[in-house]
Amino acid sequence: MAWLEADFNKFKRILGIDEAGRGPLAGPCVVAGVILPKGFSHPLINDSKKLSEKQRNACFKDIVLSALWVGVIEVLPETIDRRNIYQATKDANIHLIQLANADVCLTDAMPISHQRIPVYDYIKGDSRSISIAAASIIAKVCRDAIMVNYDQMYPNYGFKQHKGYPTKAHIEALNTYGITPIHRLSYEPVAKLKRKTFFDGDL
């Protein structure tokens, strides 16, 4: 596979950024940034959604061992509710750019301007850039681990299985057991349930 990094050969340190968890009803969105050694290759690294859990975990270990820099930001549900998911994710992208000692940044469809380094955004960037793909794997593995921990705290919700995404089982648990502190109150159907609980309690 020909990666985008070949088009940025003049830069020594290329930062790739991606996130996991924009769509779930519960838990954080995790945004990761990775700087790989120049010319780095790996037989498995790809968009994290195209890999099995076993493959992601194997890649995660190799990335952490090989990367020049790895940064991870956990965007909490209350921040998502306050800023909205797009802006909260963008804020985390900007923070990673500021933290990393990079010469250029590649993002997965996240346009960012007026930074100290050039930033290029690509649709389906996690399938086109090995740096973005590595960041997507770091973000996904970290977020999955967080949701497995939450499964122990809230065993009735099935977070270990669905990771907070709006599956039928998650919706049923939400309607049966109510909203937890890790649910995103601005997301439907959580927002609808919150409104119903408020009005029912006000009667």
Secondary structure, DSSP 8 states (H G I E B T S, - for coil): ---GGGGGTT-S-EEEEEEE-SS-SBS-EEEEEEE--TT---SS-S-GGGS-HHHHHHHHHHHHHH-SEEEEEEE-HHHHHHH-HHHHHHHHHHHHHHHS--SEEEEES----S-SS-EEEETTGGGT-HHHHHHHHHHHHHHHHHHHHHHHHSTTS-HHHHTT---HHHHHHHHHH---TTB-TTSTTHHHHHHHHHHHHT-
